[in-house]
């Protein structure tokens, strides 16, 4: 057997014949000279601007590259390769039926990691076991070195979104498949059957979602991670040839109703799990984001910065990549590459909130690919020093030997309360609500009350999604002018387990009217408890959604919720923070929202009858920034 070669690049490790390639470390190529220093005879460091430029043969820019995976060639191949989920890549290419042409795993090549050229599709026809009626999604490509001088093999793992049933071309359940090639650009030969076959969901209601394969190798064993919201994320060991999995080795990695798009990488003795949460494809209201947890073992348990496991019903996971108020929303489903200077970079898809849909198909969300640096702070990854997705000209990766990058980490500021605005704040002392707080649609007086330093309010069998009725009651006061922080600490009496409390929630609202608001709540989502940051907007085009959501940090016995409002370049930005102990806060994503000239701030308790939200305070203050 050939000696194992310790070269790690992107999502590939070149290894001996007994294991598949994996993102096992975060080091630059061991056999490559260090990057040259700046000086005479050396070109200035390159720059780039998101989104990455993916070019089609006619010069058109690719419209979308969702669920990206990327890796470097082997041997003397200087190219990087990028693979995307099946999608329309052109906004003008139509088929005989007039619809946009779908390309099955479009593939691109680059020498600089930012400018890419289309080289073809992985599949001209879909494997027979998948069926032409079903999708091929979320590729993960790895390389296996040959033995005794034989050439290596490339493995393309993919999601079959559905499979044929006994009665038709669909309905057989999703699965994971694999195809192989002697080249990173194909042609690809399918294995002829599933690596992970369709399987009934744990609750017995249909098939679980076997989506989003991710393959890594550790200690000579190769593992396949897969799964999504319905059924959770699981891992299995692969057979020696990489073409099938061993069902008896399956273990749960993440609870259902939270994560998909799994990516794993090793750094500093830890395995880091990265998974994406919420709706990937919701136009300008997409709140998709990447979360991280870590473990000493690739089999878990994975815990976040607060020590909460991603298998807990009060789900763990620390925000790693979230929208920050610029044009990019829905920043998720990532991969990681390491450039020739040793810098890690995250490649992911996002949605341009100013241009979210394909021009010829309203409601069909475009998801171009972006790239930004990953930094390591206290042994945890952050994207661009915590600043999140970039939208300006930035230093580019060192994509070739001898190159340098001008990127240097600068920690992003964090907002926190400054001077209390006492006229708008209350600790709920006494037995009545303060006069500043007023009702929109006052509820029955037997459903709420103030006592013992807390405000208790029963959850309503109502919500705030017009034209749906009934519309819930809202308790608010006038928001201060300028930038501010509004905060509450809420305790929900929904049990930590159980799936009969769906959408019962309590928390904060910044309220323009019933159709225009942002809200940050502690929420029961089926069998999980999560913090949800949602946005409702009226006047959307026909076919477009009116509500979008993201999630933030974990829920505690009581959870502190904080919304920071800032006006930036004339836009109103609302950023979510949560805390389980009231001291250490987790920063989430940012919604931009126009809530009119007289927005109000306050509390909600809704989503279904039968529970109670207990609020310990409502505090309003000015804002300060720290690093």
C-alpha positions in Angstrom: 0.0 0.0 0.0 1.2 3.5 -0.8 2.2 5.7 2.1 -0.5 8.1 3.2 0.2 11.6 1.9 -0.8 14.3 4.4 -2.1 16.9 2.0 -5.3 18.7 2.9 -7.0 21.1 0.6 -10.6 22.3 0.9 -13.0 19.4 1.1 -10.4 16.8 0.0 -7.6 14.9 1.7 -5.4 12.8 -0.4 -5.1 9.5 1.5 -4.0 6.0 1.0 -6.1 3.3 -0.6 -8.0 2.3 2.6 -10.0 5.6 3.1 -11.9 8.2 1.2 -10.8 11.8 1.1 -12.2 14.2 3.8 -11.8 17.7 5.3 -9.6 16.2 8.1 -7.5 19.2 8.9 -7.2 22.9 8.3 -3.6 23.1 7.1 -2.2 24.2 3.7 -0.5 21.7 1.4 2.5 20.3 3.2 4.5 19.9 -0.1 4.0 23.5 -1.2 6.5 26.3 -0.5 5.2 29.1 1.7 3.8 32.2 0.0 6.2 34.8 -1.2 6.6 38.0 0.7 5.4 41.2 -0.9 8.1 43.1 -2.6 9.9 43.7 -5.9 8.8 41.4 -8.6 5.6 40.2 -6.9 2.2 41.2 -8.0 -0.1 42.9 -5.4 -2.5 40.8 -3.5 -5.7 40.1 -5.5 -9.2 41.3 -4.5 -12.7 40.0 -5.1 -16.3 41.0 -4.5 -19.3 38.8 -3.7 -20.9 37.0 -5.3 -18.2 34.8 -6.9 -18.1 35.2 -10.7 -19.4 32.0 -12.4 -19.3 32.3 -16.2 -21.2 30.4 -18.8 -19.8 29.8 -22.3 -21.7 32.7 -23.8 -20.4 35.1 -21.1 -23.5 35.1 -19.1 -23.1 35.0 -15.3 -24.5 32.0 -13.6 -27.8 32.8 -11.8 -27.4 30.4 -8.9 -25.0 27.9 -7.3 -26.8 26.5 -4.3 -25.4 24.0 -1.8 -21.8 24.5 -3.1 -18.9 22.2 -2.5 -15.4 23.0 -3.6 -12.0 21.3 -3.7 -8.6 21.5 -5.3 -7.3 19.2 -8.0 -4.6 16.6 -7.3 -1.0 16.1 -8.5 0.0 18.8 -11.0 -3.6 20.0 -11.4 -3.6 23.7 -10.4 -7.4 24.1 -10.6 -10.1 24.3 -8.0 -13.5 22.7 -8.7 -16.9 23.9 -7.6 -20.1 21.8 -7.7 -23.7 23.1 -7.2 -27.1 21.6 -6.7 -29.4 20.9 -9.6 -30.9 24.3 -10.7 -31.4 26.7 -13.5 -28.0 28.3 -14.2 -29.3 30.7 -16.8 -32.3 33.1 -16.5 -32.8 32.9 -20.3 -32.3 29.3 -21.2 -35.7 27.6 -21.6 -36.8 24.2 -22.6 -39.6 23.0 -24.9 -42.2 23.6 -22.2 -41.1 27.2 -21.8 -39.6 26.6 -18.3 -36.1 27.2 -17.2 -33.7 24.4 -18.1 -32.5 22.5 -15.0 -28.8 21.5 -14.9 -27.9 18.4 -12.9 -24.9 19.3 -10.7 -23.3 22.1 -12.8 -19.6 22.1 -12.4 -17.1 24.9 -12.6 -13.3 25.3 -12.7 -11.1 28.1 -11.3 -7.4 29.0 -10.6 -8.2 31.9 -8.2 -11.2 30.7 -6.2 -13.3 33.7 -7.2 -13.6 33.6 -11.0 -15.1 30.3 -12.3 -15.8 28.8 -15.7 -18.6 26.4 -16.4 -17.3 23.0 -17.6 -20.5 21.0 -17.8 -23.0 19.0 -15.8 -22.3 15.9 -13.8 -25.4 14.1 -15.1 -26.8 14.3 -18.6 -29.5 11.8 -17.6 -30.5 10.8 -14.1 -29.7 7.3 -12.8 -32.5 4.9 -13.4 -32.9 4.2 -9.7 -33.4 7.9 -9.0 -35.8 8.5 -11.9 -36.1 11.4 -14.2 -39.0 13.0 -12.2 -36.7 13.5 -9.1 -34.0 15.9 -8.2 -30.2 15.5 -7.7 -29.2 17.9 -4.9 -26.4 19.0 -2.7 -23.3 17.2 -4.1 -20.2 16.4 -2.0 -17.1 15.4 -3.9 -14.1 13.5 -2.4 -11.0 11.9 -3.8 -9.6 8.5 -3.1 -5.9 7.8 -4.1 -5.1 4.8 -6.0 -2.8 2.0 -4.8 0.3 0.5 -6.4 0.6 3.1 -9.0 -3.1 3.0 -10.1 -4.9 6.2 -10.7 -7.2 7.6 -8.0 -11.0 7.9 -8.1 -13.3 10.8 -7.5 -16.6 10.1 -5.7 -19.6 12.4 -6.1 -22.2 11.8 -3.3 -25.6 13.4 -3.9 -29.2 13.6 -2.7 -31.9 11.9 -4.6 -34.8 14.2 -3.6 -37.2 11.3 -4.1 -37.3 7.9 -5.8 -39.8 5.9 -7.8 -42.5 4.1 -5.8 -44.3 0.9 -6.6 -47.1 2.9 -8.1 -45.4 5.8 -9.8 -42.2 7.8 -10.7 -42.2 9.5 -7.3 -43.2 8.7 -3.7 -40.4 6.2 -2.8 -38.6 8.5 -0.4 -35.3 10.4 -0.6 -31.9 8.7 -0.6 -28.2 9.3 -0.9 -26.4 8.1 -4.1 -22.9 8.1 -5.4 -21.1 8.3 -8.8 -17.4 7.8 -9.6 -15.0 9.2 -12.1 -11.3 9.3 -12.9 -11.6 13.0 -13.3 -13.0 15.8 -11.2 -15.1 16.9 -14.2 -16.4 13.4 -15.1 -17.8 11.6 -17.0 -19.5 10.2 -13.9 -20.6 6.6 -13.5 -23.4 6.0 -11.0 -23.1 3.1 -8.6 -26.5 1.9 -9.7 -28.2 2.1 -6.3 -28.5 4.1 -3.1 -25.7 4.5 -0.5 -28.4 5.3 2.0 -31.8 3.8 0.9 -35.1 5.5 1.7 -36.2 4.9 5.3 -39.5 5.4 7.2 -39.4 8.4 9.5 -39.1 7.7 13.3 -42.7 8.9 13.8 -43.9 6.5 11.1 -45.4 9.3 9.0 -43.7 8.9 5.6 -40.0 8.8 4.7 -37.4 10.8 6.6 -35.4 13.4 4.6 -32.1 11.8 3.7 -30.6 14.9 2.3 -27.2 16.7 2.0 -24.4 14.1 2.1 -21.1 15.0 3.8 -18.1 12.5 3.8 -15.1 12.6 6.2 -12.4 10.2 7.2 -11.1 9.8 10.7 -8.7 7.1 12.1 -9.0 5.0 8.9 -12.8 5.0 9.0 -14.9 6.9 6.5 -18.3 8.4 7.5 -21.3 9.7 5.7 -23.4 12.4 7.3 -26.9 13.0 6.0 -30.3 14.3 7.0 -32.5 17.3 7.4 -35.4 18.6 9.4 -37.7 15.6 9.0 -35.7 12.8 10.7 -32.7 14.8 11.9 -29.0 14.5 10.9 -27.4 11.0 11.1 -24.1 9.4 10.4 -23.1 6.0 9.0 -19.8 4.3 8.3 -19.2 3.6 4.6 -18.1 0.3 3.2 -14.5 0.0 2.2 -15.3 0.7 -1.5 -17.3 3.9 -0.5 -20.3 2.8 -2.6 -22.6 1.7 0.2 -23.2 2.4 3.9 -23.6 0.2 7.0 -27.0 0.8 8.5 -26.1 -0.9 11.8 -23.5 1.8 12.4 -26.0 4.7 12.2 -25.9 7.3 15.0 -27.9 10.5 15.5 -25.8 13.7 15.2 -28.5 16.4 15.4 -32.1 16.4 16.5 -34.8 16.8 13.9 -36.6 20.1 13.1 -33.3 22.1 13.2 -30.4 21.3 10.9 -29.5 20.3 7.3 -26.5 21.0 5.0 -24.0 19.4 7.3 -20.3 20.1 6.9 -17.5 18.8 9.2 -13.9 19.9 9.6 -11.1 19.3 12.1 -9.2 22.0 13.8 -6.9 22.0 16.9 -8.0 18.6 18.1 -11.7 19.2 17.7 -14.2 18.2 15.1 -16.5 21.1 14.2 -20.0 20.4 13.0 -21.5 23.1 10.8 -25.2 22.9 9.9 -27.8 25.3 8.3 -31.2 26.1 9.8 -34.6 27.4 8.7 -35.9 28.1 5.1 -33.2 28.0 2.4 -35.4 29.5 -0.4 -37.8 32.2 0.8 -36.9 35.1 -1.5 -36.0 38.3 0.3 -37.3 36.8 3.5 -34.9 33.9 3.6 -33.3 33.6 7.1 -31.1 30.6 6.5 -27.9 30.6 8.5 -25.0 28.4 9.5 -24.5 27.2 13.1 -21.5 25.5 14.8 -20.9 22.9 17.5 -17.9 20.8 18.3 -16.8 17.5 19.7 -13.6 15.5 20.3 -15.1 12.7 18.3 -16.6 12.9 14.8 -19.5 10.9 16.2 -20.4 13.5 18.8 -21.9 14.6 21.0 -21.5 18.1 19.5 -22.0 21.0 21.8 -22.1 24.8 21.2 -20.3 27.6 23.0 -22.9 27.5 25.8 -22.3 23.7 26.2 -25.7 22.8 24.7 -25.8 19.7 22.5 -27.4 19.8 19.1 -29.3 16.6 20.0 -31.0 18.4 22.9 -34.7 19.4 22.6 -33.6 22.9 23.6 -31.4 22.8 20.6 -27.8 23.9 20.7 -25.7 25.5 18.0 -23.9 28.8 18.0 -24.5 31.2 15.1 -21.5 31.1 12.7 -22.8 32.9 9.6 -25.9 35.1 9.6 -27.1 38.0 7.5 -25.9 41.3 8.7 -28.1 43.9 7.0 -26.3 44.3 3.7 -27.9 42.9 0.6 -27.2 39.3 1.4 -29.8 37.2 3.2 -30.2 33.4 3.6 -26.5 32.8 4.1 -26.1 29.0 4.4 -25.2 25.5 3.3 -21.5 25.9 3.4 -18.2 24.2 2.6 -14.7 25.3 3.7 -11.5 25.4 1.7 -8.0 26.2 2.9 -5.8 28.4 0.6 -2.1 28.2 0.0 -1.3 30.7 2.8 -3.2 28.5 5.3 -6.2 30.8 5.5 -9.6 29.1 5.8 -12.4 30.3 3.6 -16.1 29.6 3.7 -18.0 29.1 0.4 -21.8 29.3 0.8 -24.9 30.3 -1.0 -27.0 33.4 -0.2 -29.9 35.4 -1.6 -29.7 39.0 -2.9 -32.7 40.6 -1.2 -32.8 43.3 -3.9 -33.0 40.6 -6.7 -34.2 37.4 -5.1 -36.1 35.6 -7.9 -35.4 34.3 -11.4 -36.8 36.8 -13.8 -38.9 34.3 -15.7 -40.3 32.5 -12.6 -41.7 34.4 -9.7 -41.2 32.7 -6.4 -38.2 30.7 -7.6 -35.3 31.9 -5.4 -31.8 32.4 -6.9 -28.9 31.4 -4.6 -25.5 32.6 -5.9 -22.3 31.5 -4.3 -20.2 33.7 -2.0 -16.8 33.3 -0.3 -15.5 34.9 2.9 -12.6 34.1 5.4 -13.0 32.1 8.5 -11.0 33.2 11.6 -10.4 31.2 14.8 -11.0 33.1 18.0 -10.7 31.1 21.2 -10.8 27.9 19.3 -14.1 28.8 17.7 -14.6 29.8 14.0 -16.0 33.2 13.1 -16.6 34.6 9.6 -14.7 37.7 8.7 -13.9 38.5 12.3 -17.6 38.1 13.2 -18.8 40.7 10.5 -20.5 38.0 8.4 -21.1 38.1 4.7 -19.2 40.8 2.7 -20.6 43.0 0.0 -17.6 45.2 -0.8 -14.2 44.7 -2.4 -12.3 42.3 -0.2 -8.9 40.6 -0.2 -9.0 37.4 -2.3 -7.7 34.0 -1.2 -4.1 32.9 -2.0 -5.3 30.3 -4.5 -2.0 29.3 -5.9 1.5 28.4 -4.5 3.6 31.4 -3.8 0.6 33.8 -3.6 -0.3 35.9 -0.6 -3.5 37.4 0.6 -4.0 40.8 2.1 -6.7 39.6 4.4 -6.1 40.3 8.1 -8.7 39.6 10.8 -10.4 42.6 12.5 -13.0 41.8 15.1 -16.4 43.2 14.4 -18.0 45.4 17.0 -20.8 44.0 19.2 -23.8 46.1 20.3 -24.9 46.2 24.0 -27.2 48.4 26.2 -25.8 51.7 27.3 -27.9 54.4 29.1 -31.3 53.1 30.3 -34.4 54.9 29.0 -36.3 54.7 32.3 -39.5 56.2 31.0 -40.0 53.2 28.7 -38.6 50.5 31.0 -40.3 48.4 33.7 -39.5 45.6 36.1 -43.2 44.8 36.5 -43.3 45.8 40.2 -46.7 46.2 41.7 -50.0 44.7 40.4 -50.7 46.7 37.2 -49.1 47.3 33.9 -47.3 50.7 33.5 -49.4 53.3 31.6 -46.9 53.5 28.8 -47.9 50.0 27.7 -51.2 49.8 25.8 -53.1 47.0 24.1 -53.9 46.4 20.4 -57.0 44.2 20.8 -57.0 43.8 24.6 -57.4 40.2 25.6 -59.7 38.9 28.4 -58.4 40.4 31.7 -58.4 36.9 33.2 -55.6 35.8 30.8 -52.9 38.2 32.1 -51.7 39.9 35.3 -48.8 41.5 37.1 -47.6 40.1 40.5 -44.4 39.1 42.3 -42.2 41.2 40.0 -43.4 39.5 36.7 -46.0 39.9 34.0 -47.8 36.6 33.2 -49.7 36.3 30.0 -51.4 33.2 28.6 -50.6 32.3 25.0 -53.3 33.1 22.6 -54.9 30.8 20.0 -54.1 33.4 17.5 -51.1 34.9 15.5 -50.1 37.9 13.4 -50.1 36.8 9.8 -52.9 38.8 8.0 -55.1 38.0 6.3 -55.3 35.0 8.6 -57.5 35.4 11.5 -57.9 35.7 14.4 -55.2 38.3 15.0 -53.4 38.2 18.3 -53.3 40.9 21.0 -50.1 43.0 21.2 -48.9 45.0 24.2 -46.7 47.9 23.1 -45.4 51.4 23.8 -43.8 54.0 21.5 -40.3 53.1 20.4 -37.6 55.7 21.1 -36.2 57.8 18.3 -32.7 56.9 17.0 -30.8 53.8 17.8 -31.9 51.7 20.8 -32.0 48.3 22.6 -35.1 46.6 23.8 -34.8 43.5 26.0 -36.9 41.1 28.0 -36.4 37.9 30.0 -39.1 35.4 29.3 -39.9 32.0 30.9 -42.2 29.7 28.9 -44.0 26.9 30.8 -44.1 24.6 27.8 -42.2 21.4 28.9 -38.7 20.9 27.6 -39.9 17.9 25.6 -43.0 17.0 23.7 -44.4 17.9 20.3 -48.0 18.9 21.2 -47.1 22.6 22.0 -46.2 23.7 18.4 -45.6 27.4 17.9 -46.6 28.5 21.4 -44.2 31.4 22.0 -43.6 34.5 24.0 -41.1 37.4 23.5 -40.4 40.8 21.9 -42.0 42.6 19.0 -41.1 45.8 17.2 -44.5 46.6 15.7 -45.4 48.8 12.8 -48.8 47.2 12.3 -50.2 43.7 12.0 -48.6 43.2 8.6 -45.2 44.8 9.3 -43.1 43.9 12.3 -40.1 41.9 13.6 -40.3 39.6 16.6 -37.9 37.6 18.7 -39.4 34.8 20.8 -38.8 31.7 22.7 -40.7 29.2 20.6 -41.9 25.6 20.7 -41.2 24.1 17.2 -42.6 20.6 17.1 -40.4 18.5 19.5 -37.8 21.3 19.9 -37.5 24.6 21.7 -35.8 27.4 19.8 -35.3 31.1 19.7 -36.9 32.5 16.5 -36.4 35.9 14.9 -39.1 36.6 12.4 -40.1 39.3 10.0 -43.6 40.0 8.6 -43.9 42.4 5.6 -47.0 43.5 3.7 -47.3 44.4 0.0 -45.3 41.5 -1.3 -45.6 40.5 -5.0 -48.0 37.8 -5.9 -46.5 34.4 -5.1 -43.9 35.9 -2.7 -43.9 35.1 1.0 -44.9 37.7 3.6 -43.1 36.1 6.6 -39.5 34.9 7.1 -37.6 33.6 10.1 -34.2 32.8 11.4 -33.0 31.2 14.7 -30.5 32.4 17.2 -29.0 30.9 20.4 -30.4 28.2 22.7 -33.5 28.4 24.9 -33.0 28.1 28.7 -35.3 27.7 31.7 -35.7 31.5 31.1 -34.3 33.2 28.1 -33.1 36.8 27.7 -34.1 38.3 24.3 -32.6 41.5 22.9 -33.3 43.4 19.7 -30.9 46.1 18.7 -32.2 48.8 16.4 -29.8 50.9 14.3 -30.3 53.2 11.3 -27.5 52.5 8.7 -27.4 54.3 5.4 -31.1 55.3 5.8 -32.2 51.7 6.5 -33.6 50.4 9.8 -31.7 47.3 10.9 -32.8 45.0 13.7 -30.3 42.5 15.1 -31.2 39.7 17.5 -29.3 38.6 20.6 -30.2 35.9 23.0 -28.8 34.6 26.3 -29.6 31.7 28.6 -28.0 33.3 31.7 -28.7 37.0 31.1 -25.0 37.8 31.0 -23.4 36.2 28.0 -25.2 37.0 24.7 -25.3 35.2 21.4 -25.5 37.5 18.4 -27.8 36.3 15.6 -28.8 37.8 12.3 -30.2 41.1 11.1 -33.5 42.0 9.4 -33.9 45.3 7.6 -37.5 46.5 8.0 -39.5 49.7 7.3 -42.0 49.8 10.1 -43.4 53.2 9.4 -42.9 56.6 11.1 -44.3 55.5 14.5 -43.1 52.0 15.3 -43.9 50.5 18.8 -41.9 48.1 21.0 -43.4 45.5 23.3 -44.4 42.0 24.0 -46.4 39.1 22.5 -47.7 35.8 23.8 -49.4 33.7 21.1 -49.3 30.8 18.7 -51.7 28.5 20.5 -53.7 28.3 23.7 -52.6 26.4 26.8 -49.3 27.9 27.9 -48.1 31.0 29.8 -45.3 33.5 29.0 -43.8 35.0 32.1 -41.9 38.3 31.6 -39.4 39.5 34.2 -38.8 42.9 32.7 -39.0 45.1 29.7 -35.9 47.3 29.4 -35.1 50.0 26.8 -31.8 51.7 26.5 -29.4 53.5 24.1 -26.7 51.5 22.3 -23.0 51.2 22.7 -20.5 49.2 20.7 -17.7 47.0 22.1 -15.1 44.7 20.5 
